[in-house]
Amino acid sequence: MKKYLQAHPWQIIEERFDPHLNKISESVFSIGNGHMGQRANFEEGYSGESLQGTYVAGVYYPDKTRVGWWKNGYPEYFAKVLNAPSWIGVKVRIENQRLDLATARVEKFQRILDMRTGLLTRTVVATLADGKKIEVESRRFCSMARGEVGAIAYTLTALNFTAEAELTLDVDADVMNQDSNYQEKFWDEVSKDSFEDGVIVTAQTKKTHFQVATGIRYRIQSQGAWVHGKKPRVELREKYAGHIVPVTLDQNKPVTVFKYAAVLSSLNHPTEKLTGNCLAVLNKAVDDGFDALLNEHALTWEKKWDECDITIEGDVEAQQGIRFNIFQLTQTYTGEDERLNIGPKGFTGEKYGGSTYWDTEAYCIPFYLGTAPPRVARNLLMYRYKHLPKAIENAVKLGFNDGAALYPMVTMNGEECHNEWEITFEEIHRNGAIAYAIYDYVRYTGDASYLTQYGLEVLIAISRFWAQRVNWSEDKKKFVMLGVTGPNEYENNVNNNWYTNYIARWTLNYTMESIVYAREHAQDDYRRALEKTKLNEVSEIANWKTIAENLYFPFDENRKIYLQQDGFLDKVLTTVNQLPVSERPLNQKWSWDRILRSCFIKQADVLQGLYFFEEDFSQEALKRNFDFYEPMTVHESSLSPCVHAILASRIGYYDKAYEMYLRTSRLDLDDYNNDTEDGCHITSMAGTWMSVVKGFGGMRIKEGVLHLNPFLPKQWTSYSFRLEFRSRVIKVMVSPAGTELKLISGGPLVVSVNGIKRELR
């Protein structure tokens, strides 16, 4: 764990430059707007250790799979979010010396991400090799008001000299992914051009043929006056266009470059109009100017914070943590485009390919249900509905038939593109999470029309998969599920993972209930779904019912706990607190063989099921299983601490809940797992929101009624959050005086607080 960032309720602050921490900071200080984003790379460039990253939503490349031993069924590619053409470059050369913080002596350094306004600021004082001392101040944002626009204000002040300098202002599409399997560059040039005060480059991805037009224009100001200096030199080469602009740096007289960018993709524009549209967007941004763009950007953030902020009094680190998580989630996904989803790293890094995982359904949907209009979560569900034909194709490739669907572990377009056998083909519990998300959405919003019009088809296809995936065990006289991997990826190829079996049975039962509901309440939708899926109501449903009633679940009669899988008790059972600190994280210190044989758990597995289906279990059962499994859990998945925080809150383990909350909220800020340099853990950040709202706030939906059972952590003096719920907006405030509710908008609503019903008006 690293504690080098300053605590502040609204800002992330770095007060010194440490090259060893630079990649972590590049992740933490990333900015975006749902359409595009970038890591916090330095505008002037940096020759030290860095991960360059500029990203455009929905643009990906199918990088050829690289495995040592090919197995039948492997996907042929691993889809990757691309390091896209970079527009941030402001290279500085002073009398043939390049400004580079890797070689200069950095005397002052401060970087601030203002989360309230979405502005990234950096101030540097550096001394070059010949003693020239230069001050740099940069301000940068990706406009939340105009998703295709970004802007930089970059100010240079010569502190002890006067000299001629050159600024290189460019667009660079000659980039590559650090994780490219074969060191391949994924972009081809379509066109480039230079004009009086800017350049534009249009590039196209290989194979997928996405086009991205990136244009920049600039203005230069000195002492408040616009500078119309010497004509720039134009540099054009393959996939690159830039202007080299001469400027005079007079001692103590600041020179500011305003650099504007427009980034448009063929996802949203016809290719034949892409370049022209890019220039139109760019020209409008330049005409409006930096201050106006920043103002509308900040106002958009103000509205966003009104919708989703959580306030915590008395604990600055906890407050900073939750706001950082909400900030990153909000700038990653806006919910406006059902073709898009939420990559585990968002716009902060390449790891996991930037593709869609089950994280969206299990963790992100509750956040958007509570903080945004229902259409945002509905769009995430529609993303999966439109991929149903591909999910059926994925199942066919593995030998399933008759309309069974296996949703991919990793995807961009519905096809499976993950290539680790034990994950791709065994971690099938993701199917259950997609079914659960339909239930979660309908339960929260009351929008049963989604269930009958779309969700039912998905549920039927997933249930067909479960029915074909189990087999009858003569030995146990039960249906069993063999060769799976549960959420705990530190166990592979196990039999009867309890969580997988439980969510499979739940899906079968929920599908049967949904068929009955559609038949009784939406007959047209019901008939259409039956015709489309060719469901045999008699034989298939009878089979599902038989499986659901006779599915096997491993259980330890002595401890009265659910076993993670068959044979779990054969392991040497020890606890994490007996591990030397030097051996953590296990995935970076132990061999895979040693991990697989150990009892240590990467993330909530049995407890994931108890979190989802809490109402099925007694308080005593929740405690017994938590007491057994949590001490063996290393929390080396970002998805783990939030589930434990929610369950610990439910069973009254308030200190443990707070510990897990801090771990999830500050996972990246403090680099708990020594992996933030690859990018922030965006999808798990929704779990941080759940830790407060579902954990400390005790929020549940029961029979259509909003229930709250809050407690106040002893470290806090108060906290508050807002909820969108069935066309109402409610503010919940918890303090030592009790729980206060305020209906911000919408009609009267009955809410249960600590078991007592209140009517809000």
Buried (B, 14 or more C-beta within 10 A) or exposed (E): EBEBBBBBBBBBBBEEBEEEBBBBBBBBBBBBBBBBBBBBBBBBBBEEEBBBBBBBBBBBBBBEBEEEEEEEBBBEBBBBBBBBBBBBBBBBBBEEBBBBBBBBEBEEBBBBBBBBBBBBBBBBBBBBEEEBBBBBBBBBBBBBBBBBBBBBBBBBBBBEBEBEBBBBBBBBBBBBBEBBBEEEBBBBBBBBBBEEBBBBBBBBBBEBEBBBBBBBBBBBBBEEEEBEEEEBEEBEEEBBBBBBBEBBBBEEEBBBBBBBBBBBBBBBBEBEEBBEBBBBBBBBBBEBBBEEBBBBBBEBBEEBBEBBBBBBBBBEBBBBBBBBBBBBBBBBBBBEBBEBBBBBBBBBBBBBBBBBBBBBBBBBBBBBBBBBBBBBBBBBBBBBBBBBEBBBBBBBBBEBEBBBBBBBBBBBBBBBBBBBBBBBBBBBBBBBBBBBBBBBBBBBBBBBBBBBBBBBBBBBBBBBBBBBBBEEBEEEEBBBBBBBBBBBBBBBBBBBBBBBBBBBBBBBBBBBEBBEBBBEEBEEBBEBBBEEBEBEEEEBBEBBEBBBEBBBEBEEEEEEBBBBBBEBBEBEEEEBEEBEEEEBBBBEBBEEEEBBBBBBBBBBBBBBBBBBBBEEBEEEBBBBBBEBBBBBBBBBBBBBBBBBBBBBBBBEBBEBBBBBBBBBBBBBBBBBBBBBBBBBBBBBBBBBBBBBBBBBBBBBBEEEEBBBBBBBBEBBEBBBBBBBBBEBBBEBBBBEEEBEBEBEEBEEBEBBBEEEEEEBE
